[in-house]
Amino acid sequence: FGSSNRSNRNTYMSQPGQGSVSTRRLLVRIALLCLIPLAGALGGLHGNQVAFCFSSAVLWILLEFGLSRKTKLCAGCRKVPFLFRLFGSLLVDVQACWILTLDTNLDQLVSADATPGEVATLSVVLPCANETDYVLKTVKSVFDFTPSEELKEIIVIDDASQPVISQLISQSELEANRARIIRNDVAEGLIRSKKMGGDAATGDAIIFLDCHVRPVEGWTYGILRRLRQNVKRVVVPSITTLDLDSWQEVSPYGGGKKMCLTWNADFFWCNELAGPYVPIMSGGLLGVSRYWWEAIGGYDEEMHAWGGENLDMSLRTWLCGGEVVVAEESRVAHMWREAGNPRTQLKYSIPTNDVRRNRLRAVEAWLGEFAKKVRTFPEFEAFAEGGPLRIGNLGNIKKYQNKLKCKGFDWYLHRFQDFYFEVGMLPATVFNLKEKKSGLCLNNDMTSSTALTLVPCSKDSETQRFHESNARPDRRGGCCSGIKLWNFDACLNGNSVGDAPTAEACNLFGHNSGQHFDLASDGLLKFNRGQGCIVPQGAADVAPHDGNDPLVFAACGAKPGQRYGRHNTQADGTFNLKDLDSDVCLGHGEWNGMNVVKTVPCAQAEVWRHDPGGQLRAINMGLCLDANDMQTPILYPCYPAGTNSKQSYVVGGSGNWISLPRTWGDNGRQRFPAKCLDSRPASPAGTDLGQCEEARQAGHTWERVWPEMPMETKIFQTVASKGAFLWKSPLAPPRHHD
């Protein structure tokens, strides 16, 4: 097959019978080139993909024909063996077919009367729950600023509002504004209300708005123009701020446009992401063609109340052949919720279990193997097998996944590789940062303080595990310009030499020079390319052992005072708890009028039992260990098992800790690391930004310890390895900015 490099080619070609040999060779090569499109057609590729492969095969066949006839145009290719040319054609076809998966054929997947024809009219859906003060203003604003020839209807979904919305808007007002009301006598929640409105819409396009907005004149132009370009789109407007008193847009600038997905199935504004494409829509305000709405099934009707529907709709669209884009010129002024302002507060409840359940439904439906990573966060632990909560059946989503031949989440990561790969969302390693001279590790305990401290090193402490993060703004693309606490939105942050470094919310796109940190090749932990270096401030002070003091909660670490083992275990499962670093055990005593845990001689030790629900029960006292104020635990009457997180503990494990497991708040947007019982709490050493030369002379150098590849990156390697050669690798080795 690679005979073009033979030195005796001309002699060989002139031998008797060689013409038939050359013809057979050419036919064999043509057959091999045709195998690629044939395999694609039999393997289920879409029509446009197969067409490309056949077109590509024709071009390669013409090249082979030219080579066999020794045409001058093909002379430069004779030095390339045929097997290399065949492999080249395969690479081109595979890459093109992957790109062309964006254009999924949906014609057979929707009802016969739903065709991708002209998008001329629109229905506006307003889900409203107790929006007494704003619903009529919103209806009138939509009508006033929507061209008459475009507006087909305004559908108000009254989700069991009190007073009933039909009592607030007269029939004549409804007719004058082309509005109608659909009433839920029993509250169905935001998601099901939007689903109801979308299914009832008759316009060519369906635009969802909140019940407290004022569109800006000309707002529909950009949305409809983009839907006409591609009916398999979801289009989001630029969301600006509404002044409630004047009912006017505060400013046309700074509106929210794009959101990005995090590993705990949350999302944040990421307007800095270049281009018109939106990884995750914010949720409330969007436009979609009725064709696409029917094709993908609209919202997940099995979600409850509020939250998570934006994840499902975004991923459903991207992975099933559509796209989400922003129409920046289409502005809608929106009333934001403001703490302390009763006029902006919710007038309906949002059950936190429903929010977490909805988010996890979207994750399990669309993230595939990556759902394992999401489930490692504490807000989803209740949904573990055997736990008290369930996400329900996903059959209603899988029906559309099978029909639409939706892609896997690794495709989504590649589609938005400028975000996931270049800001460090798939880190090569996570590690502790150990200051060599002190032997202590950098820590941020995620309390109200943002201070960076030095504490005894522990691989198991989530407040000590870091990774490189944040894009590098000094060149096109690439990671990383900073250092981030793994699984938390907390990056090393500095100001100037002499100020203490802190951990602050990350600027993942690298535009905050105060978050430019790097562990250089000489071991210095440098700030902003050597403008300063992190050095210890003071020394860790370990409190002396004093049996009169109660045990307290402290950040978990490999240190004396936190290591306890079961001692004198009995057949009934009871035991003593012995300090593994001294000859004392845990007992009880009184402190400030409360029953507390103290260290006592083992002959006076309390008898303990660790119940299945996590309660640590003091048998002699008939009380349970309770976290109290999260600083000083007490012995308190036992709650029913599993009903109070302050009475749930982990005993033992690799650290031999008695730990209060990590907890969460605000639907997972606040997370509180685990805390451990400690009889000898240490005042941690602080940190400072010093001169790098002084740090070098003083020997304040750092090293990565316990480096390992995190779960999310391992999953990515496993799932996406078959196509990794087509994209840049996210796993480049760390760069040093000396």
C-alpha positions in Angstrom: 0.0 0.0 0.0 2.9 2.4 0.5 4.8 1.6 -2.7 5.2 5.2 -3.7 8.5 5.4 -1.9 10.2 2.5 -3.8 13.3 3.5 -5.7 12.5 1.1 -8.6 9.0 2.5 -9.1 9.4 3.6 -12.8 10.9 0.2 -13.8 8.3 -1.6 -11.9 5.4 0.3 -13.5 6.7 -0.4 -17.0 6.8 -4.2 -16.5 4.3 -6.4 -18.4 0.9 -6.7 -16.6 1.7 -3.8 -14.3 -1.4 -1.8 -15.5 -3.7 -4.4 -14.1 -1.7 -4.5 -10.8 -2.0 -0.7 -10.5 -5.7 -0.8 -11.2 -6.2 -3.4 -8.5 -4.2 -1.3 -6.1 -6.2 1.8 -6.9 -9.5 -0.1 -6.4 -8.4 -1.5 -3.1 -7.4 2.1 -1.9 -10.8 3.4 -3.1 -12.6 0.7 -1.2 -10.7 1.5 2.0 -11.5 5.2 1.7 -15.2 4.4 1.2 -15.2 2.3 4.4 -15.2 5.5 6.5 -18.5 7.0 5.3 -20.0 3.5 5.0 -19.2 2.8 8.6 -20.6 6.2 9.6 -23.8 5.5 7.8 -24.2 2.1 9.4 -23.1 3.5 12.8 -25.9 6.0 13.1 -24.3 9.3 12.0 -26.7 12.0 11.0 -27.3 12.8 7.4 -25.1 15.9 7.2 -22.3 14.0 8.8 -22.5 11.1 6.4 -22.7 13.5 3.5 -19.5 15.2 4.6 -17.7 11.9 4.9 -18.8 10.8 1.4 -17.7 14.2 0.0 -14.4 13.9 1.7 -14.0 10.3 0.4 -14.6 11.5 -3.2 -11.8 14.1 -2.8 -9.4 11.6 -1.4 -10.3 9.2 -4.2 -9.6 11.9 -6.8 -6.3 12.4 -5.2 -5.5 8.7 -5.4 -6.6 8.6 -9.0 -4.3 11.6 -9.8 -1.4 9.8 -8.1 -2.0 6.7 -10.2 -1.9 8.8 -13.4 1.1 10.7 -12.1 -0.5 14.2 -12.6 1.7 17.2 -11.7 -0.9 18.5 -9.4 -0.5 15.5 -7.1 3.3 15.2 -7.5 3.9 16.5 -3.9 1.8 13.7 -2.4 3.8 10.8 -3.8 6.3 10.9 -1.0 3.5 10.4 1.6 2.7 6.7 2.1 -0.9 5.7 1.5 -1.4 4.6 5.1 -0.6 8.1 6.3 -3.0 9.5 3.7 -5.7 7.2 4.9 -5.1 8.1 8.5 -5.2 11.8 7.5 -8.6 11.3 5.9 -9.9 9.6 9.1 -8.7 12.5 11.3 -10.5 15.0 9.1 -13.7 13.0 9.0 -13.8 12.4 12.7 -13.2 16.1 13.6 -15.8 17.3 11.1 -18.4 14.8 12.3 -17.9 15.9 15.9 -18.4 19.5 14.9 -21.5 18.7 12.9 -23.2 17.0 15.8 -24.3 20.5 16.6 -26.9 20.1 13.8 -29.0 17.2 15.1 -31.9 16.3 12.8 -35.1 16.8 14.8 -37.7 16.8 12.1 -39.1 13.4 13.0 -39.1 14.1 16.7 -41.8 16.7 17.0 -45.5 16.7 16.2 -46.4 16.9 12.5 -47.7 20.5 12.7 -44.6 21.8 14.5 -42.2 22.8 11.8 -39.2 25.1 11.9 -41.0 27.7 9.8 -41.1 31.5 10.2 -40.8 32.9 13.7 -43.2 35.8 13.4 -45.3 35.9 16.5 -44.6 35.5 20.2 -46.4 34.5 23.4 -45.2 36.0 26.6 -45.6 33.8 29.7 -45.6 35.4 33.2 -45.6 33.0 36.1 -47.0 35.0 39.1 -47.3 34.0 42.8 -48.6 36.8 45.1 -47.1 39.5 42.9 -50.0 41.9 43.8 -48.0 45.1 43.4 -46.3 44.3 40.1 -48.4 42.0 37.9 -50.5 44.7 36.2 -47.4 46.9 35.7 -45.6 44.0 34.1 -48.5 43.1 31.8 -48.8 46.7 30.6 -45.1 47.1 30.1 -44.9 44.0 28.0 -47.8 45.1 25.9 -46.5 48.7 25.5 -43.0 47.8 24.4 -43.8 44.8 22.2 -44.6 45.5 18.5 -48.3 44.9 17.9 -47.7 42.7 14.9 -45.4 40.4 17.0 -47.4 40.1 20.2 -50.0 37.3 20.0 -50.8 36.9 23.7 -49.6 37.4 27.2 -50.3 34.4 29.4 -50.4 35.1 33.2 -50.1 31.9 35.3 -51.7 32.7 38.6 -50.1 30.2 40.9 -52.7 30.2 43.7 -52.1 33.9 44.4 -54.0 35.7 47.2 -55.8 37.9 46.3 -56.7 36.1 43.0 -55.1 38.0 40.1 -58.4 38.1 38.2 -59.6 40.3 41.0 -56.7 42.7 40.3 -57.0 42.9 36.5 -60.4 43.5 35.0 -61.5 41.6 31.9 -61.4 44.8 29.8 -57.8 45.4 30.9 -56.9 41.8 30.0 -58.4 42.2 26.5 -56.8 45.7 26.0 -53.4 44.1 26.7 -54.0 40.8 24.8 -53.7 38.9 28.1 -55.3 35.9 29.6 -55.1 34.2 33.0 -54.6 30.5 33.8 -55.3 29.9 37.5 -53.9 27.2 39.7 -56.1 26.8 42.7 -53.4 24.9 44.5 -49.8 26.2 44.2 -47.8 24.2 41.7 -44.6 26.2 42.0 -42.6 28.2 39.5 -41.4 25.4 37.3 -44.7 23.7 36.7 -46.4 27.1 36.2 -43.9 27.9 33.5 -44.3 24.5 31.9 -48.1 25.0 31.9 -47.8 28.4 30.3 -45.3 27.2 27.6 -47.6 24.3 26.7 -50.5 26.6 26.4 -48.7 29.2 24.2 -49.7 29.5 20.5 -47.1 32.0 19.3 -44.2 31.0 17.1 -41.9 32.0 19.9 -42.4 31.6 23.7 -40.8 34.2 25.9 -40.7 33.6 29.6 -40.4 36.7 31.9 -40.7 37.2 35.6 -43.8 38.9 37.0 -41.7 42.0 38.1 -40.0 43.2 34.9 -40.2 46.1 32.4 -38.9 45.4 28.9 -37.0 48.2 27.2 -38.3 49.4 23.9 -37.1 47.2 21.0 -36.5 44.3 23.3 -37.9 41.7 21.0 -35.8 42.4 18.0 -32.6 40.7 19.1 -34.5 37.7 20.5 -36.6 37.0 17.4 -33.7 37.7 15.0 -31.6 35.0 16.7 -34.5 32.5 16.8 -35.1 33.1 13.1 -31.5 32.3 12.4 -31.7 29.0 14.3 -35.0 27.7 15.7 -33.0 25.2 17.9 -31.9 28.0 20.1 -32.7 29.4 23.5 -32.1 33.2 23.6 -31.6 35.1 26.8 -31.8 38.9 27.0 -29.5 41.2 28.9 -31.0 41.5 32.4 -30.7 45.0 33.9 -32.0 46.6 37.1 -35.5 48.0 37.6 -36.3 50.9 39.8 -39.5 50.1 41.6 -40.5 53.6 42.3 -40.2 55.0 38.8 -40.7 51.6 37.1 -37.8 52.5 34.8 -34.5 50.8 33.9 -31.8 52.1 36.3 -29.0 51.8 33.7 -28.5 50.0 30.3 -25.1 48.8 31.4 -23.8 45.9 33.6 -26.7 43.6 32.9 -26.5 39.9 33.7 -26.1 37.7 30.6 -24.3 34.5 31.1 -23.9 32.0 33.9 -21.5 29.1 34.3 -22.0 25.7 36.0 -20.0 24.7 39.1 -19.3 21.2 40.4 -21.8 21.5 43.2 -24.6 22.1 40.5 -24.7 25.8 41.3 -24.1 28.7 38.9 -22.7 32.2 38.9 -22.6 35.2 36.6 -19.7 34.8 34.1 -20.3 37.7 31.7 -16.5 37.8 31.1 -16.7 34.6 29.1 -16.1 35.7 25.5 -18.6 35.2 22.6 -22.4 35.1 22.4 -22.8 31.6 23.7 -24.2 31.0 27.2 -23.2 27.9 29.2 -26.0 28.2 31.7 -29.0 30.6 31.5 -30.0 32.4 34.6 -33.5 30.9 34.5 -36.3 33.4 34.6 -36.0 35.3 31.4 -35.6 33.5 28.0 -37.0 33.0 24.6 -37.5 29.8 22.7 -39.2 28.8 19.5 -42.3 26.7 20.0 -40.8 24.2 17.6 -37.8 23.7 19.9 -40.0 23.8 23.0 -42.0 20.8 21.7 -38.9 19.0 20.4 -37.1 18.9 23.7 -40.2 18.5 25.9 -40.0 21.9 27.7 -39.3 21.9 31.4 -39.0 18.8 33.6 -42.5 18.6 35.0 -41.2 16.3 37.8 -39.3 19.2 39.3 -41.0 20.8 42.3 -41.4 24.4 43.3 -38.4 26.5 42.3 -34.7 26.0 41.3 -32.7 23.8 39.0 -34.9 24.3 35.9 -32.3 26.5 34.3 -29.7 23.8 34.6 -32.0 21.2 33.0 -33.1 23.6 30.1 -29.5 24.7 29.4 -28.0 21.2 29.4 -31.0 19.8 27.6 -30.6 22.3 24.8 -26.8 22.1 24.5 -26.5 18.3 24.6 -29.5 17.6 22.3 -28.5 19.6 19.3 -29.3 23.2 20.2 -27.5 26.2 21.6 -28.1 29.0 24.1 -27.1 32.5 23.1 -27.4 36.0 24.4 -29.1 38.9 22.7 -27.3 41.8 24.4 -29.3 44.5 22.7 -32.5 43.0 24.1 -32.7 44.5 27.6 -35.3 43.6 30.3 -35.2 45.6 33.6 -35.7 43.2 36.5 -36.5 43.6 40.2 -33.8 41.9 42.2 -34.3 40.6 45.6 -32.7 42.9 48.2 -32.0 41.8 51.8 -33.8 44.1 54.1 -36.2 45.5 51.5 -39.6 44.0 52.2 -40.9 45.2 48.8 -38.6 42.8 47.0 -39.0 39.8 49.2 -40.5 36.5 48.0 -44.2 36.1 48.7 -44.0 32.3 48.5 -42.0 29.6 50.2 -39.1 27.8 48.5 -38.6 24.4 50.3 -34.9 23.8 50.4 -35.3 20.0 49.8 -37.1 20.8 46.5 -34.3 23.1 45.4 -31.6 20.5 46.1 -33.7 17.7 44.6 -34.3 19.7 41.4 -30.6 20.4 40.9 -29.7 16.8 41.5 -32.4 15.7 39.0 -30.7 17.8 36.4 -27.3 16.5 37.4 -28.3 12.8 37.2 -30.1 13.4 33.9 -27.3 15.2 32.1 -23.9 14.9 33.8 -23.5 11.1 33.5 -20.5 9.9 35.4 -19.7 13.4 36.5 -22.8 13.2 38.8 -20.5 11.2 41.2 -18.5 14.4 41.7 -21.6 16.5 42.5 -22.8 14.0 45.0 -19.6 14.5 47.1 -20.9 17.9 48.3 -22.7 17.9 51.7 -25.9 19.4 50.5 -26.6 16.2 48.5 -25.7 13.6 51.1 -29.4 13.2 52.1 -30.0 11.8 48.5 -27.5 9.0 48.9 -28.7 5.4 48.7 -30.6 4.6 51.9 -30.9 8.3 52.7 -34.2 10.1 53.5 -34.6 11.9 50.1 -35.1 10.8 46.5 -34.9 12.5 43.2 -37.6 10.5 41.6 -37.8 8.7 38.2 -36.0 10.3 35.2 -38.0 8.5 32.6 -39.7 11.7 31.3 -36.2 13.1 30.5 -34.7 9.8 29.1 -37.5 9.6 26.6 -36.2 12.8 24.9 -32.5 11.9 25.4 -33.1 8.7 23.4 -35.1 10.3 20.7 -32.7 13.2 20.2 -29.6 11.1 20.5 -28.2 13.6 23.1 -24.5 13.8 23.7 -22.6 13.2 26.9 -21.4 15.8 29.4 -17.8 15.5 28.2 -18.9 17.1 25.0 -20.2 20.0 27.0 -16.9 20.4 28.7 -15.1 20.4 25.4 -17.6 22.9 24.0 -16.8 25.3 26.8 -13.2 24.3 27.2 -12.2 28.0 27.4 -13.9 28.0 30.7 -13.5 24.6 32.2 -10.0 23.9 31.1 -8.5 27.4 31.3 -9.8 28.5 34.6 -8.8 25.3 36.4 -12.1 23.6 36.8 -10.4 20.3 35.9 -7.2 20.6 37.9 -4.3 18.2 37.2 -3.7 17.9 41.0 -4.9 19.0 44.3 -2.4 19.4 47.1 -1.5 20.8 50.5 0.9 23.8 50.7 3.4 23.1 53.4 5.8 25.8 54.7 9.0 23.8 55.1 10.6 25.7 58.0 7.6 25.4 60.3 6.3 22.2 58.9 2.8 23.7 58.9 0.3 23.9 56.1 -1.7 26.8 54.7 -5.3 26.8 55.8 -8.5 28.8 55.5 -11.2 27.5 57.8 -14.1 29.1 55.8 -15.5 30.9 58.9 -16.5 34.5 58.9 -12.7 35.3 58.8 -11.0 35.2 55.5 -7.5 34.9 57.1 -5.0 32.4 55.8 -3.4 30.6 58.7 -0.8 27.9 59.3 -1.9 24.7 61.0 -0.7 21.1 61.4 -0.9 19.4 58.0 -3.7 17.0 57.2 -4.5 15.5 53.9 -8.0 14.8 55.1 -8.7 18.5 55.9 -10.7 20.1 53.1 -9.6 23.5 54.2 -6.0 22.7 53.3 -6.4 21.3 49.9 -5.6 23.7 47.0 -5.1 23.6 43.3 -4.0 26.0 40.6 -6.8 28.1 39.2 -7.9 31.2 37.3 -7.1 32.0 33.7 -3.9 33.8 32.7 -4.9 37.2 31.2 -1.3 37.9 30.0 -1.7 35.7 26.9 -4.4 34.1 24.9 -5.9 31.3 26.9 -4.3 29.0 29.4 -4.3 28.3 33.1 -3.3 29.3 35.7 -2.7 32.6 37.4 -3.8 31.8 40.9 -4.4 29.3 43.7 -7.8 28.2 44.8 -9.2 26.2 47.7 -10.5 23.0 46.2 -14.3 22.7 46.1 -14.8 26.2 47.6 -15.1 29.6 46.0 -12.0 30.9 47.8 -8.7 32.1 46.1 -5.5 33.4 47.6 -5.8 37.2 47.6 -3.3 39.9 48.4 -3.0 43.6 48.4 0.6 44.7 49.1 3.7 43.8 51.1 3.0 44.2 54.8 -0.7 43.2 54.5 -2.0 39.8 55.5 -3.1 37.6 52.5 -6.7 36.4 52.6 -9.0 34.0 50.9 -11.6 35.8 48.7 -14.2 34.9 46.1 -12.4 33.9 43.0 -12.1 35.9 39.8 -11.8 32.8 37.6 -11.0 34.8 34.5 -7.8 36.1 36.0 -8.6 39.9 35.8 -7.9 40.5 39.5 -4.1 41.0 39.9 -4.6 40.6 43.6 -5.2 36.9 43.0 -2.1 36.2 41.0 -0.2 33.7 43.1 2.2 31.0 42.1 4.5 28.4 43.8 7.7 29.2 41.9 10.4 26.7 41.1 12.6 28.1 43.9 9.9 27.2 46.5 8.7 30.8 47.1 5.0 31.3 47.2 4.9 34.5 45.1 2.3 37.2 44.9 1.8 39.0 41.6 5.0 37.8 39.9 7.3 38.5 42.9 5.9 41.7 44.3 5.6 39.9 47.5 5.8 36.4 49.0 3.7 34.6 51.7 5.6 34.2 54.9 4.6 33.0 58.4 3.5 35.6 60.9 4.1 34.4 64.5 4.1 30.8 65.6 1.4 28.3 66.3 0.6 28.2 70.0 -0.6 24.8 71.3 -2.5 25.1 74.6 -1.2 23.0 77.4 -3.3 20.1 78.5 -5.7 21.1 81.3 -8.4 18.7 82.4 -10.4 21.6 83.9 -11.1 23.1 80.5 -13.9 21.8 78.3 -13.2 20.3 74.9 -13.8 22.7 72.0 -14.3 22.5 68.3 -11.3 23.3 66.1 -10.3 22.8 62.5 -9.4 19.1 62.0 -5.7 18.4 61.8 -3.0 15.8 62.6 -2.3 17.2 66.1 -2.3 16.2 69.8 -5.6 16.7 71.5 -7.7 15.5 68.5 -6.9 11.8 68.3 -9.2 9.5 70.2 -9.6 5.7 70.1 -12.2 3.3 71.4 -11.1 1.7 74.7 -12.6 -1.1 76.8 -15.2 -1.9 74.1 -18.0 -4.0 75.5 -20.3 -6.6 73.9 -23.2 -4.2 74.0 -21.2 -1.8 71.8 -20.3 0.7 74.6 -16.8 1.9 75.0 -14.5 4.5 76.6 -12.8 7.2 74.5 -9.0 7.4 75.1 -6.7 10.2 74.1 -4.1 8.5 71.9 -1.5 11.1 72.8 -1.8 11.0 76.6 -3.1 8.7 79.3 -6.5 10.3 79.8 -10.0 9.6 78.6 -13.1 11.6 77.8 -15.5 12.2 80.7 -17.9 15.0 81.7 -17.9 18.0 84.0 -19.6 21.3 84.6 -18.6 24.6 83.0 -20.6 27.8 83.2 -23.6 26.0 84.3 -23.6 23.5 81.5 -22.6 19.8 81.2 -19.5 19.6 79.0 -16.9 17.1 77.9 -13.6 17.1 79.7 -10.5 14.9 79.9 -10.4 12.8 83.0 -8.3 9.8 84.3 -9.5 6.7 82.4 -10.7 5.2 85.7 -13.3 8.0 85.7 -14.1 7.8 82.0 -17.6 8.2 80.7 -19.2 5.2 78.9 -20.2 6.1 75.4 -22.2 4.6 72.6 -22.2 5.7 68.9 -25.7 5.2 67.6 -26.5 4.4 63.9 -27.9 7.9 63.5 -24.6 9.4 64.4 -25.4 10.4 68.0 -22.6 10.0 70.5 -24.5 9.1 73.7 -23.1 9.4 77.2 -24.7 6.4 78.8 -24.2 7.3 82.5 -25.6 10.8 81.9 -28.4 9.8 79.6 -27.4 12.7 77.3 -26.0 13.2 73.8 -23.0 15.2 72.6 -24.5 18.5 71.1 -22.6 21.1 69.1 -24.3 23.9 71.0 -22.8 27.2 69.7 -20.4 25.4 67.3 -17.5 26.3 69.6 -18.0 24.5 72.9 -19.9 21.2 72.7 -22.2 20.3 75.6 -24.1 17.2 76.8 -27.7 17.8 76.1 -31.0 15.7 76.0 -31.0 13.5 72.9 -33.2 14.5 69.9 -34.8 11.7 67.8 -32.2 10.1 65.7 -31.4 11.9 62.5 -33.4 15.1 63.3 -30.7 17.4 64.5 -27.3 17.8 62.7 -25.7 19.2 65.9 -26.0 15.7 67.4 -24.5 13.8 64.5 -20.8 12.8 64.7 -18.2 10.7 63.0 -16.0 8.7 65.4 -12.7 7.3 64.2 -11.6 7.1 60.6 -8.1 7.8 59.3 -7.6 10.8 61.6 -9.0 9.1 64.7 -11.1 12.2 65.1 -14.5 12.8 66.8 -15.8 15.2 64.2 -18.9 17.1 63.5 -19.4 16.5 59.8 -19.4 19.4 57.3 -22.7 21.2 56.9 -24.2 23.6 54.5 -26.6 26.6 54.3 -28.5 28.6 51.6 -29.2 25.6 49.4 -25.5 24.7 49.4 -24.1 28.2 48.6 -22.7 28.3 52.1 -20.6 25.3 53.3 -19.1 24.8 56.7 -16.1 22.4 57.0 -16.0 19.6 59.5 -14.8 20.4 63.0 -13.1 18.2 65.5 -13.2 17.9 69.3 -9.9 19.2 70.6 -8.6 19.2 74.2 -5.5 21.2 73.3 -6.6 23.8 70.7 -3.8 25.6 68.9 -3.8 29.3 68.1 -2.8 29.1 64.5 0.2 31.0 63.1 -0.8 33.9 60.8 0.6 34.7 57.4 1.9 37.9 55.9 3.1 39.3 52.5 6.8 39.9 52.9 9.6 40.8 50.5 10.6 37.8 48.5 14.4 38.2 49.0 13.9 38.4 52.8 11.7 35.3 52.5 14.4 33.5 50.6 17.1 34.4 53.1 14.9 33.3 56.0 14.2 30.0 54.4 10.4 30.4 54.1 9.9 28.1 51.1 7.0 25.9 50.3 6.2 22.6 48.8 3.2 20.7 47.5 2.4 17.7 49.7 0.0 14.8 49.0 -0.6 15.7 45.4 -3.3 13.7 43.7 -5.6 13.9 40.7 -9.1 14.9 41.9 -12.2 12.9 41.1 -13.6 15.3 38.4 -10.4 15.1 36.4 -10.2 11.3 36.7 -13.7 11.0 35.5 -13.0 13.3 32.6 -9.9 11.3 31.6 -12.0 8.1 31.6 -15.1 9.4 29.8 -13.4 11.6 27.3 -10.2 9.7 26.5 -11.5 8.4 23.2 -11.7 11.9 21.8 -9.0 13.7 23.8 -6.6 14.0 20.8 -9.0 16.4 19.1 -8.8 19.0 21.8 -6.1 20.6 23.9 -5.5 18.7 27.2 -6.6 20.3 30.4 -3.9 18.5 32.3 -0.9 20.5 31.3 1.8 20.5 34.1 1.9 23.5 36.4 3.7 26.6 35.1 6.1 28.5 37.3 6.1 32.3 36.8 9.6 33.1 38.1 
